[in-house]
Amino acid sequence: MRDPRMSAIGKGLRRRGRLMAEAVRPPRRALDAVPSPRGPGGPADGGYTAPPAPRLVESPVFVLSSVRSGSTLLRVLLNSHSQIRAPHEMHLRTVHVHLSRDFTADAMRALELDRTELEHALWDRLLHLELTRSGKRIIVDKTPPNTLVWPRLHRCWPHARYILLLRHPGAVIASLTNRRTDPDPAGITAEVLDYSEKLEEARQNLDAHVITYEALTADPESTTRGICGYLGVPWEAAMLDYGAQDHGTFRPQLGDWSETIRSGRVQPARTADPSVELPPRLRQLARAWGYPED
C-alpha cells in the first residue's frame, strides 16, 4: 500500500519543480520571436541581424591600399611613433566564428548576437589585446585585403579612421609582376583592378586621409606629419629612422619582406613600366588619383 505521506511529498516536489522552471523560462512570446535557424552544413543566423555591441577599441585606424603599394613601409614608419602601434598584417577578415550546434544561433540571438557580431567582438578583442600589450594608445592595421571588405570594417567600427595609400596602378602591376615567379599578366591586371575599384569606392565614401606611395617616399617627413595631424598626435623625427626600431619579423603573409624594407631606410619609389598598357578603367582611376597620363 502506498504511503499517503510519501505521495504528498512527491506532489509537493513536482509542483516546486514546475514553479522553478516557470521562473526561469522566458515568456512564450519571447520564445516564439526567436525561431530556430537552420542552414546547410550547420546552423545559420536565420536572417537575424544583431545590433552592434560596445567596442573596446572605438576608433582603430586602417590603412587601405592595394598589395605592393608600400603599406609595410608606412606601417613601420607609424610603428616607430611612441603613441602608435602598427603590428604586422593581422588578417582579421580571415578570423571566423563557428557555431557548431543547431541551437547555438538561438542561444546567441537570445544574447542579441549573431555570427557576424561575434566575429566583430573577437576582432575588437584582438586589436585591444595588441594595443594593451604595446602600451600605446592608437592601433593601426595595415592588411591590404582589408581594402576589399572595407564596408564591413566600417560596420564593425563606425568611428574607425582610415588612411588611403594610393600608388600608380601601372607601378603596382610592375611590382607584382617582378615579385611572382610565374606571373600571369591578365590575372595580375585583374587583381590590381579589383583593389583599385575598392580603393576608389572607399575614397568616395569614407572621410579618409589620402596619401600616395610616391609622396611618402619622396617626402616622408611632410607625409608623416600630415598623418600625425590626422591622428591627433605630435610628429616625431624618430618615425623616419624606422630601422632603429623593432618591428617584428619581416616574412611572407605578414607584409613585405624584401631587402628594400629590411634596409631600414626610405627608398625612392619605382615608377610604372611605360611598356605596360593599362586597361581604360585603370587609366581612368589613375587620372582620378592625380597621376599624369604618361
C-alpha positions as CSV (number, residue, x, y, z in Angstrom):
1,M,0.0,0.0,0.0
2,R,1.3,3.5,-0.9
3,D,2.2,5.7,2.0
4,P,-0.1,8.8,1.6
5,R,2.7,10.9,3.3
6,M,5.2,9.9,0.6
7,S,2.6,10.7,-2.1
8,A,2.0,14.2,-0.7
9,I,5.8,14.8,-0.6
10,G,6.2,13.7,-4.2
11,K,3.4,16.0,-5.4
12,G,5.0,18.9,-3.5
13,L,8.3,18.3,-5.1
14,R,6.8,18.1,-8.6
15,R,4.9,21.3,-8.0
16,R,8.0,23.1,-6.7
17,G,9.9,21.9,-9.8
18,R,7.2,23.3,-12.1
19,L,7.3,26.7,-10.3
20,M,11.1,26.9,-10.6
21,A,11.0,26.0,-14.3
22,E,8.4,28.7,-14.9
23,A,10.5,31.2,-13.0
24,V,13.5,30.8,-15.3
25,R,11.6,30.1,-18.6
26,P,11.2,33.1,-21.0
27,P,7.6,34.1,-21.8
28,R,6.0,32.2,-24.6
29,R,6.0,35.2,-26.9
30,A,9.8,35.7,-26.4
31,L,10.4,32.1,-27.5
32,D,8.1,32.4,-30.5
33,A,10.0,35.5,-31.6
34,V,13.2,33.5,-31.8
35,P,12.9,30.9,-34.5
36,S,15.3,28.1,-34.6
37,P,17.5,28.9,-37.6
38,R,18.9,26.1,-39.7
39,G,21.2,26.1,-42.7
40,P,23.0,23.6,-44.9
41,G,26.2,22.4,-43.2
42,G,25.3,23.8,-39.8
43,P,23.3,26.4,-38.0
44,A,22.6,29.7,-39.7
45,D,21.5,33.1,-38.4
46,G,18.1,32.9,-40.0
47,G,18.2,36.4,-41.3
48,Y,18.6,38.0,-37.9
49,T,21.0,41.0,-37.7
50,A,22.3,41.7,-34.2
51,P,22.9,45.3,-33.1
52,P,26.5,46.5,-32.7
53,A,28.0,45.7,-29.3
54,P,30.2,48.2,-27.5
55,R,33.8,48.2,-28.7
56,L,36.9,48.0,-26.6
57,V,38.8,49.9,-29.3
58,E,36.3,52.6,-30.5
59,S,38.4,54.2,-33.2
60,P,41.1,52.0,-34.7
61,V,43.0,53.0,-37.8
62,F,43.0,51.0,-41.0
63,V,45.4,51.5,-43.9
64,L,43.5,50.8,-47.1
65,S,45.8,50.0,-50.1
66,S,46.4,47.6,-52.9
67,V,49.1,45.0,-52.5
68,R,52.6,46.1,-53.5
69,S,51.8,49.8,-52.6
70,G,54.2,50.4,-49.8
71,S,51.9,49.6,-46.9
72,T,54.7,47.9,-45.0
73,L,56.9,51.0,-45.2
74,L,54.0,53.1,-43.9
75,R,53.4,50.6,-41.1
76,V,57.0,50.7,-39.8
77,L,57.1,54.5,-40.0
78,L,53.9,54.7,-37.9
79,N,55.0,51.9,-35.6
80,S,58.1,54.0,-34.8
81,H,55.9,56.6,-33.2
82,S,55.8,56.4,-29.4
83,Q,52.0,56.5,-29.3
84,I,51.1,54.4,-32.4
85,R,51.1,50.6,-32.6
86,A,51.2,49.2,-36.1
87,P,51.8,45.4,-36.0
88,H,52.3,43.0,-38.9
89,E,49.3,42.2,-41.1
90,M,46.5,40.9,-38.8
91,H,44.2,39.4,-41.4
92,L,41.1,40.0,-39.3
93,R,38.8,39.2,-42.1
94,T,40.0,35.6,-42.1
95,V,39.3,35.1,-38.3
96,H,35.9,33.4,-38.1
97,V,33.5,32.2,-35.5
98,H,31.9,28.7,-36.0
99,L,28.5,28.0,-34.3
100,S,28.9,24.2,-34.1
101,R,25.4,23.1,-32.9
102,D,21.9,23.8,-34.3
103,F,20.8,25.6,-31.1
104,T,23.9,27.8,-30.8
105,A,22.5,30.5,-33.1
106,D,19.4,30.6,-30.9
107,A,21.5,31.0,-27.8
108,M,23.5,33.8,-29.3
109,R,20.3,35.5,-30.6
110,A,18.9,35.5,-27.1
111,L,22.1,37.5,-26.2
112,E,21.5,39.9,-29.1
113,L,24.4,38.4,-31.0
114,D,24.8,36.7,-34.4
115,R,27.8,35.1,-36.1
116,T,28.9,38.4,-37.7
117,E,28.7,40.4,-34.4
118,L,30.5,37.6,-32.6
119,E,33.3,37.9,-35.2
120,H,33.3,41.7,-34.8
121,A,33.6,41.3,-31.0
122,L,36.5,38.9,-31.5
123,W,38.3,41.2,-34.0
124,D,37.8,44.1,-31.5
125,R,39.3,42.0,-28.7
126,L,42.3,41.1,-30.8
127,L,43.0,44.8,-31.5
128,H,42.5,45.7,-27.9
129,L,44.9,42.9,-26.7
130,E,47.6,44.0,-29.1
131,L,47.2,47.7,-28.2
132,T,47.3,46.9,-24.4
133,R,50.4,44.8,-24.8
134,S,52.1,47.7,-26.7
135,G,51.4,50.3,-24.0
136,K,50.5,52.8,-26.8
137,R,47.1,54.5,-27.4
138,I,46.4,54.2,-31.2
139,I,46.4,50.9,-33.2
140,V,46.8,50.7,-37.0
141,D,46.1,47.6,-39.0
142,K,47.6,47.6,-42.5
143,T,46.4,44.4,-44.1
144,P,45.9,45.2,-47.8
145,P,42.9,42.7,-48.3
146,N,41.1,44.8,-45.7
147,T,40.5,47.1,-48.7
148,L,38.3,44.5,-50.3
149,V,36.0,44.4,-47.2
150,W,36.1,48.0,-46.1
151,P,32.3,48.2,-45.7
152,R,32.4,45.5,-43.1
153,L,35.1,47.2,-41.2
154,H,33.0,50.4,-41.2
155,R,30.1,48.4,-39.9
156,C,32.2,46.9,-37.1
157,W,33.8,50.2,-36.1
158,P,31.6,53.2,-37.2
159,H,34.2,55.5,-35.7
160,A,37.2,54.0,-37.3
161,R,39.7,56.2,-39.1
162,Y,41.2,55.4,-42.5
163,I,44.5,56.2,-44.3
164,L,44.2,55.5,-48.1
165,L,47.6,54.7,-49.5
166,L,47.5,55.0,-53.3
167,R,50.1,54.0,-55.9
168,H,50.1,54.3,-59.7
169,P,48.3,51.2,-60.9
170,G,51.0,50.6,-63.5
171,A,53.6,50.6,-60.8
172,V,51.6,48.1,-58.8
173,I,51.3,45.8,-61.8
174,A,55.1,46.1,-62.4
175,S,55.9,45.3,-58.8
176,L,53.6,42.3,-58.7
177,T,55.0,41.0,-62.0
178,N,58.5,41.3,-60.7
179,R,57.6,39.6,-57.4
180,R,55.9,36.5,-58.8
181,T,57.9,33.6,-60.1
182,D,55.4,32.7,-62.9
183,P,53.4,35.9,-63.4
184,D,50.0,35.8,-65.2
185,P,49.7,39.3,-66.8
186,A,45.9,39.1,-67.2
187,G,45.4,37.8,-63.7
188,I,47.7,40.5,-62.2
189,T,45.9,43.2,-64.1
190,A,42.5,41.9,-62.9
191,E,43.8,41.7,-59.3
192,V,45.0,45.3,-59.4
193,L,41.8,46.5,-60.9
194,D,39.8,44.8,-58.1
195,Y,41.9,46.6,-55.4
196,S,41.7,49.9,-57.3
197,E,37.9,49.7,-57.6
198,K,37.5,49.2,-53.9
199,L,40.0,51.9,-53.1
200,E,38.1,54.4,-55.2
201,E,34.8,53.2,-53.6
202,A,36.4,53.9,-50.2
203,R,37.8,57.2,-51.3
204,Q,34.3,58.3,-52.4
205,N,32.5,57.1,-49.3
206,L,34.9,57.5,-46.3
207,D,36.2,60.6,-44.6
208,A,39.8,59.2,-45.0
209,H,43.2,60.7,-45.1
210,V,44.6,60.1,-48.6
211,I,48.3,59.8,-49.4
212,T,50.3,58.3,-52.2
213,Y,53.3,56.0,-52.1
214,E,55.2,58.3,-54.4
215,A,54.8,61.2,-52.0
216,L,55.6,59.0,-49.0
217,T,59.0,58.0,-50.5
218,A,59.8,61.4,-52.0
219,D,59.0,63.5,-48.8
220,P,58.4,61.1,-45.9
221,E,58.6,63.9,-43.3
222,S,55.9,66.0,-44.8
223,T,53.7,63.0,-45.5
224,T,54.0,61.6,-42.0
225,R,53.4,65.0,-40.5
226,G,50.1,65.1,-42.3
227,I,49.2,61.6,-41.0
228,C,50.1,62.6,-37.4
229,G,47.9,65.7,-37.8
230,Y,45.0,63.5,-38.9
231,L,45.5,61.1,-36.0
232,G,45.9,63.9,-33.5
233,V,49.4,63.1,-32.3
234,P,52.6,65.2,-32.5
235,W,55.0,64.3,-35.2
236,E,58.2,62.6,-34.1
237,A,61.5,62.6,-36.0
238,A,62.2,59.1,-34.8
239,M,59.5,57.9,-37.3
240,L,61.9,58.4,-40.2
241,D,64.6,56.2,-38.6
242,Y,62.4,53.1,-38.6
243,G,65.5,50.9,-38.9
244,A,66.4,51.7,-35.3
245,Q,63.1,50.2,-34.0
246,D,61.9,46.7,-33.5
247,H,59.0,45.9,-35.9
248,G,58.9,42.2,-35.6
249,T,59.8,39.6,-38.3
250,F,59.6,40.6,-41.9
251,R,58.3,37.4,-43.6
252,P,55.7,36.4,-46.3
253,Q,52.0,36.6,-45.4
254,L,52.7,39.3,-42.8
255,G,53.8,42.1,-45.1
256,D,56.8,43.0,-47.3
257,W,60.0,41.0,-46.6
258,S,62.2,42.4,-49.4
259,E,65.7,43.8,-48.9
260,T,64.2,47.2,-49.5
261,I,62.1,47.2,-46.3
262,R,64.9,45.4,-44.4
263,S,67.3,48.2,-45.2
264,G,65.8,50.4,-42.5
265,R,65.7,53.4,-44.9
266,V,63.0,55.1,-47.0
267,Q,64.0,54.5,-50.6
268,P,62.7,56.1,-53.8
269,A,59.6,54.6,-55.3
270,R,59.9,52.6,-58.5
271,T,57.8,54.1,-61.3
272,A,55.3,52.3,-63.6
273,D,56.7,50.4,-66.6
274,P,55.9,52.5,-69.6
275,S,55.6,49.4,-71.8
276,V,52.7,48.2,-69.8
277,E,49.4,49.3,-71.4
278,L,46.7,49.8,-68.8
279,P,43.1,49.0,-69.5
280,P,40.8,52.0,-69.8
281,R,39.3,51.7,-66.3
282,L,42.7,51.7,-64.6
283,R,43.8,54.7,-66.7
284,Q,40.7,56.4,-65.6
285,L,41.3,55.7,-61.9
286,A,45.0,56.8,-62.2
287,R,43.7,60.1,-63.6
288,A,41.2,60.4,-60.7
289,W,44.0,59.9,-58.2
290,G,46.1,62.7,-59.8
291,Y,48.6,60.7,-61.8
292,P,49.6,62.2,-65.1
293,E,48.6,60.5,-68.4
294,D,52.1,59.4,-69.2
